[in-house]
């Protein structure tokens, strides 16, 4: 709306002054007016927010966490030797439902452009984030503004006003957003980056929280400030339901406490214009500094020439260890799509893909898929999550390549990633109660058990039915309870 208003102002100005002023000077005057109005709008928004910090606090009780799903686990099955080369027949498989995962939206942006400012009292703060050297400018006045921060209304309001009126953090915010772009950080990684920066500057928890919260808010994210006594906390809104984490519900929106285990808080229920919730999608691969793991050799049993030696970025593994598992729109099956749709790290691809591509070169789609399938079936050691982790845990593709054990969901996620990237074919995940398999939409004619979706045949490929070729469903699967999870 403001942009439309500016256009109207511009047109009016040019029309009224056409006879009396040079059009170029009129336009330059308008640009200055527009910049000022943009700046005033952000300043007014912060002034209003500071006013709420002085007035609008309510007590909220945390709601119990969404429990992480616990499925009955079906063990892997090894195909009977005499069945390996039996002719494969076409058989349509019924399905219960189709699960879609919405496309990720663009990341939040500041309510208005953050302008570069001359900051004579500025220093460069250097810190390490998942092994990656980062440098961000900070005005030394900020240290004094936030020093010995108290959580009472008037003090919080005064500090917020000082930060926004003087623009002392403008360059800091710009640098943080630049790092979000240059490192391809997802929202979760960006929030943790801000916290890492704040911890380097301040040792006091309240000061760290306020600095993180202010930059996070000014970057366009929906957040709320909470407190319990003298302790200040950041609560972030999420468009996803996060498992095993208590949350606060405000205006029907879930807010999750960051670095906080309190189940009762006073919360300032003040909104900021155009704020957007955090997303847990990872649409781009984070480009952390490469720290290679030990070399791992992975060999297919049926096709021993498919032997790959691979290393992964342990900085990426460390990041994935912090990643909260979640669901979208209350559907537990969407959690697997979020892992499966995450792109593979470029360092891994540069080692893995040329070797696999060489081994399937010249083969038709079925032959290539069978080689990739057997490699995933037999090069990895199966083990139950409960035994390894003590709870269910899905892997990103790099994690399956890194950890010594994996289960059905990890194999399905990795295999669908390989088929999409190496063969360019569409894939889906297929969920049976207690088991996750997948299916491939071949453009060649391929026989086997298949699922028909919008006129397309997706042929079953099961990385946990050990030794089974494309087209074979693992025994004792209840197809009437099968659900399809669509992938990008």
C-alpha positions in Angstrom: 0.0 0.0 0.0 2.8 2.4 0.8 4.4 1.8 -2.5 1.1 2.6 -4.3 0.9 5.8 -2.2 4.4 6.8 -3.2 3.5 6.3 -6.9 0.4 8.5 -6.4 2.6 11.1 -4.7 5.1 11.0 -7.5 2.5 11.3 -10.2 0.8 14.1 -8.4 4.1 15.9 -7.8 5.1 15.6 -11.4 1.7 16.8 -12.7 1.4 19.8 -10.3 5.0 21.0 -10.9 5.4 20.3 -14.6 5.0 23.9 -15.5 7.1 25.3 -12.7 10.0 23.0 -12.0 12.5 20.8 -13.7 11.1 17.2 -13.8 14.5 15.8 -12.7 14.6 17.9 -9.5 11.0 17.0 -8.7 11.8 13.3 -9.0 14.9 13.7 -6.8 12.8 15.6 -4.2 10.3 12.8 -4.3 13.0 10.1 -3.8 14.2 11.9 -0.7 10.7 12.2 0.6 10.1 8.5 0.0 13.3 7.5 1.7 12.3 9.6 4.7 8.8 8.1 4.8 10.2 4.6 4.7 12.6 5.5 7.5 9.8 7.1 9.5 7.6 4.1 9.1 10.2 1.8 10.6 10.9 4.3 13.4 7.2 4.6 14.1 6.8 0.8 14.2 9.6 0.5 16.7 8.2 3.4 18.8 4.9 1.6 19.0 6.6 -1.6 19.9 8.6 0.1 22.7 5.3 1.5 24.0 3.9 -2.0 24.2 7.0 -3.2 26.1 6.2 -0.6 28.7 2.5 -1.6 29.0 1.3 -4.8 27.5 2.4 -8.0 29.4 0.3 -11.0 30.1 0.9 -14.2 31.9 0.8 -17.4 29.8 1.1 -21.0 30.6 3.0 -23.3 28.3 1.0 -26.0 26.4 2.4 -29.6 26.3 4.7 -30.4 23.5 3.6 -32.3 20.4 5.0 -35.8 21.1 7.4 -37.2 18.6 5.6 -40.0 16.7 6.3 -43.5 17.8 5.7 -46.0 15.1 5.7 -49.8 15.4 8.9 -50.8 13.6 8.9 -53.5 11.0 12.3 -55.2 10.6 14.0 -55.4 7.2 13.4 -58.4 5.0 15.9 -60.2 2.8 14.5 -61.3 -0.5 14.5 -65.1 -0.9 17.3 -66.2 -3.2 15.1 -68.0 -5.7 12.7 -65.0 -6.0 15.4 -62.6 -7.1 15.1 -63.2 -10.8 11.5 -64.2 -11.0 9.5 -62.3 -13.6 7.9 -59.1 -12.2 4.2 -58.5 -12.9 2.3 -55.3 -13.0 0.0 -54.8 -10.0 -1.8 -51.7 -9.0 -1.5 -50.8 -5.3 -4.4 -49.1 -3.5 -3.5 -46.2 -1.2 -5.2 -44.6 1.7 -4.4 -40.9 1.1 -1.9 -38.5 -0.5 0.1 -36.1 1.7 1.3 -32.8 0.2 3.9 -30.5 1.7 3.4 -26.8 0.9 6.2 -25.1 -1.0 8.5 -23.0 1.2 7.8 -19.3 1.2 10.4 -16.6 0.7 12.4 -15.8 3.9 11.3 -12.8 6.0 12.8 -9.4 5.2 12.9 -6.1 7.1 9.7 -4.1 7.1 11.7 -1.4 5.3 15.2 -1.5 3.8 17.9 -1.2 6.4 20.2 1.6 5.2 24.0 1.7 5.7 25.0 4.3 8.3 28.2 5.9 9.2 29.2 4.5 12.6 32.4 6.1 13.9 32.3 4.0 17.1 32.2 0.7 15.3 34.3 -2.5 15.7 34.4 -5.8 13.8 33.3 -8.8 15.9 34.7 -12.1 14.7 33.3 -15.4 15.7 33.0 -19.0 14.5 29.7 -20.5 13.5 29.8 -24.2 12.7 33.4 -24.0 11.8 32.8 -20.9 9.6 34.6 -17.7 10.3 32.1 -14.8 10.5 32.7 -11.1 10.9 30.0 -8.6 11.8 30.2 -4.9 12.6 28.9 -3.7 16.0 28.6 -0.2 17.4 30.3 0.0 20.8 27.4 2.2 22.0 25.3 -1.0 22.0 27.3 -2.4 24.9 26.5 0.5 27.0 22.8 0.6 26.0 22.3 -3.0 27.0 24.7 -3.1 30.0 23.1 -4.7 33.1 19.7 -5.0 31.3 16.8 -5.4 33.7 13.5 -7.1 32.6 11.2 -4.4 34.0 8.8 -2.7 31.6 10.3 0.8 31.5 13.9 -0.4 31.1 13.0 -2.7 28.2 11.0 0.0 26.5 13.8 2.6 27.0 16.5 0.2 25.5 14.3 -0.7 22.5 13.7 3.0 21.8 17.4 3.8 22.1 18.4 1.0 19.7 15.8 2.0 17.1 16.0 5.8 17.3 19.8 6.0 17.0 20.0 3.2 14.3 23.2 1.9 16.0 22.4 -1.7 14.9 21.6 -0.9 11.2 25.0 -2.0 9.9 24.9 -5.1 12.2 21.5 -6.1 10.8 22.8 -5.6 7.3 25.8 -7.8 7.9 23.7 -10.5 9.5 21.3 -10.5 6.5 24.3 -10.6 4.2 25.6 -13.7 6.0 22.1 -15.3 5.7 22.5 -14.9 1.9 26.1 -15.7 1.5 25.9 -18.9 3.6 22.4 -19.8 2.3 21.2 -20.0 5.9 17.7 -21.4 6.5 15.6 -19.6 9.2 16.7 -22.0 12.0 20.4 -21.5 11.1 19.9 -17.7 11.0 18.3 -17.5 14.4 21.2 -19.5 15.9 23.7 -17.3 14.1 22.2 -14.3 15.8 22.5 -16.0 19.2 26.1 -17.0 18.5 26.9 -13.4 17.7 25.2 -12.1 20.8 27.0 -14.6 23.0 30.3 -13.3 21.8 29.4 -9.7 22.6 27.6 -10.3 25.9 28.0 -12.8 28.7 24.8 -11.8 30.5 21.7 -13.8 29.4 19.3 -10.8 29.3 21.7 -8.8 27.2 22.2 -11.7 24.8 18.5 -12.3 24.5 17.7 -8.6 23.8 20.3 -8.3 21.1 19.3 -11.5 19.5 15.6 -10.5 19.7 16.1 -7.0 18.3 18.0 -8.1 15.2 15.7 -11.1 14.7 12.6 -8.8 14.9 14.2 -6.1 12.6 15.1 -8.9 10.1 11.3 -9.5 9.6 10.7 -12.5 11.9 7.7 -12.9 14.2 8.9 -13.1 17.8 7.8 -12.2 21.4 9.7 -11.3 24.5 8.9 -13.2 27.7 10.2 -13.1 31.2 10.1 -15.0 34.4 11.2 -12.7 37.3 14.4 -11.0 36.2 15.2 -13.4 33.3 14.3 -12.4 29.7 13.6 -14.9 27.0 13.0 -14.9 23.2 10.0 -16.8 21.8 9.9 -17.4 18.1 6.8 -18.2 16.1 7.0 -21.2 13.8 4.7 -22.2 10.9 5.6 -25.8 11.8 4.6 -27.9 14.8 7.9 -28.8 16.6 8.1 -32.1 18.5 9.0 -32.5 22.1 9.0 -28.8 22.9 6.5 -27.0 25.1 5.0 -23.9 23.4 2.9 -20.8 24.2 -0.2 -20.1 22.1 -0.9 -16.5 21.4 -3.7 -15.5 19.0 -3.7 -19.1 17.8 0.0 -19.0 16.8 2.5 -21.3 18.4 5.5 -19.6 20.0 8.5 -21.7 21.1 10.9 -20.5 23.8 14.4 -20.3 22.6 17.0 -21.6 25.1 14.3 -21.6 27.8 12.6 -24.4 29.8 10.1 -22.3 31.7 6.5 -23.4 31.6 5.0 -20.1 32.7 6.0 -16.7 31.4 4.9 -13.1 31.3 4.9 -12.3 27.6 4.6 -9.0 25.8 2.0 -9.6 23.2 3.1 -6.8 20.8 3.3 -7.4 17.1 5.6 -5.8 14.5 4.3 -4.9 11.0 4.7 -7.6 8.3 6.4 -10.1 10.7 6.6 -13.7 9.5 7.1 -16.9 11.4 10.2 -19.0 11.3 10.2 -21.9 8.7 12.1 -25.2 9.2 12.4 -25.8 5.5 16.0 -26.1 4.2 15.5 -25.1 0.6 19.2 -24.4 0.0 22.3 -26.2 1.3 24.0 -24.3 4.1 27.5 -23.4 2.9 29.5 -23.9 6.1 33.2 -24.3 6.1 34.2 -27.8 4.9 35.6 -30.0 7.6 35.8 -33.6 6.2 34.8 -36.6 8.1 36.8 -39.9 8.0 36.7 -41.6 4.6 33.9 -44.2 4.4 33.8 -47.0 1.8 30.3 -48.1 0.7 30.0 -51.1 -1.6 26.9 -52.7 -3.3 26.8 -56.5 -2.7 25.1 -57.4 -5.9 27.1 -54.9 -8.0 30.5 -54.8 -6.3 31.8 -52.4 -9.0 29.5 -49.8 -7.4 32.0 -48.9 -4.7 32.1 -45.3 -3.4 34.5 -43.6 -0.9 32.8 -40.6 0.6 33.4 -37.9 3.2 30.9 -35.5 4.6 31.1 -32.1 6.2 31.1 -32.6 10.0 30.2 -28.9 10.4 27.0 -29.8 8.6 26.5 -32.9 10.8 26.9 -30.7 13.9 24.2 -28.3 12.5 21.8 -31.1 11.8 22.2 -32.3 15.4 20.5 -29.0 16.5 17.7 -29.2 13.9 14.2 -29.7 15.5 12.0 -32.3 13.9 8.6 -30.9 13.1 5.4 -31.4 11.1 3.3 -29.2 8.8 -0.4 -28.6 9.1 -0.6 -31.2 11.9 0.3 -34.1 9.6 3.0 -36.3 11.1 4.0 -37.7 7.7 5.2 -34.3 6.4 8.3 -34.5 8.6 9.9 -37.0 6.2 9.3 -34.7 3.2 11.3 -32.0 4.9 14.3 -34.2 5.2 13.9 -35.7 1.7 13.5 -32.3 0.0 16.7 -30.9 1.5 19.4 -30.8 -1.2 22.6 -32.8 -0.7 25.8 -30.9 0.2 27.9 -29.9 -2.8 31.1 -31.4 -1.3 29.4 -34.8 -1.0 27.9 -34.6 -4.4 31.3 -33.9 -5.9 32.6 -37.2 -4.5 29.5 -39.4 -4.7 27.7 -38.4 -7.9 30.5 -38.7 -10.5 31.3 -42.3 -9.3 27.7 -43.4 -9.2 27.0 -41.7 -12.6 29.9 -43.6 -14.1 28.5 -46.9 -12.8 25.0 -46.3 -14.3 26.2 -44.7 -17.5 24.7 -46.3 -20.6 22.1 -48.2 -18.7 18.4 -47.8 -19.2 16.3 -46.3 -16.3 15.4 -49.7 -14.8 18.9 -51.0 -14.8 20.3 -47.7 -13.4 17.6 -47.6 -10.7 18.3 -51.3 -9.7 22.0 -50.5 -9.3 21.3 -47.5 -7.1 18.7 -49.4 -5.2 20.9 -52.4 -4.4 23.7 -50.0 -3.3 21.4 -48.3 -0.8 20.0 -51.7 0.3 23.3 -53.4 0.9 26.1 -50.8 1.5 24.6 -49.6 4.8 24.0 -51.4 8.1 20.4 -51.5 9.3 19.7 -50.7 13.0 16.7 -49.5 15.0 16.6 -45.8 16.1 15.5 -46.8 19.6 18.6 -48.9 20.0 21.0 -46.3 18.6 19.4 -43.0 19.7 16.9 -44.0 22.2 14.1 -42.4 20.1 13.0 -42.1 16.5 15.3 -39.9 14.4 15.1 -39.3 10.7 18.3 -38.6 8.8 19.2 -36.0 6.2 21.0 -37.7 3.3 24.5 -36.7 4.6 23.7 -38.2 8.0 23.0 -41.6 6.4 26.3 -41.4 4.6 28.0 -40.4 7.9 26.6 -42.5 10.7 27.3 -46.3 10.9 23.7 -47.3 11.1 20.4 -46.3 9.4 16.8 -47.5 9.1 14.0 -47.6 6.5 13.2 -43.9 6.5 16.8 -42.9 6.2 17.3 -45.2 3.2 14.1 -44.0 1.5 15.2 -40.4 1.9 18.6 -41.0 0.5 17.4 -43.2 -2.4 14.8 -40.6 -3.5 17.5 -37.9 -3.4 19.8 -40.0 -5.6 17.1 -40.8 -8.2 16.0 -37.2 -8.5 19.5 -35.9 -8.9 21.1 -38.6 -11.0 18.2 -39.9 -13.1 16.0 -36.8 -13.1 13.0 -38.9 -12.3 10.1 -37.9 -10.0 9.8 -39.9 -6.7 7.5 -40.3 -3.8 7.7 -41.7 -0.3 5.3 -44.6 0.5 4.3 -45.0 4.2 2.9 -48.3 5.5 2.2 -48.4 9.3 5.7 -49.1 10.7 7.6 -48.8 7.4 8.7 -46.2 4.9 9.4 -47.2 1.3 9.4 -45.2 -1.9 8.4 -45.3 -5.6 9.7 -43.9 -8.9 7.9 -42.4 -11.8 9.8 -44.0 -14.8 9.4 -42.5 -18.2 10.4 -45.9 -19.7 8.0 -48.8 -19.4 8.8 -50.6 -16.2 6.9 -53.5 -14.7 6.1 -54.0 -11.0 3.8 -53.0 -8.2 2.8 -49.4 -8.8 0.7 -46.5 -7.5 -1.3 -44.4 -10.0 -1.3 -40.7 -9.2 -2.8 -38.2 -11.7 -2.3 -40.6 -14.5 1.4 -41.3 -13.6 2.7 -44.7 -12.6 5.0 -44.7 -9.6 6.8 -48.1 -9.3 7.6 -49.4 -5.9 11.3 -49.3 -4.9 12.1 -50.4 -1.3 15.6 -49.8 0.0 14.8 -52.0 3.1 13.6 -55.0 1.2 17.2 -56.2 0.9 18.1 -57.6 -2.5 14.7 -57.0 -4.0 14.6 -55.4 -7.5 12.5 -52.4 -8.6 8.8 -53.3 -8.6 8.7 -55.5 -5.5 6.7 -54.6 -2.3 8.1 -56.0 0.9 5.9 -58.9 2.2 3.0 -58.3 4.6 2.6 -54.6 3.8 -1.0 -53.5 4.2 -1.6 -51.6 1.0 -5.0 -50.4 2.1 -3.3 -48.4 4.8 -0.6 -47.0 2.6 -0.1 -43.3 2.3 1.9 -41.4 -0.4 4.1 -38.4 0.6 4.7 -36.2 -2.4 8.3 -34.8 -2.9 9.6 -31.8 -4.8 
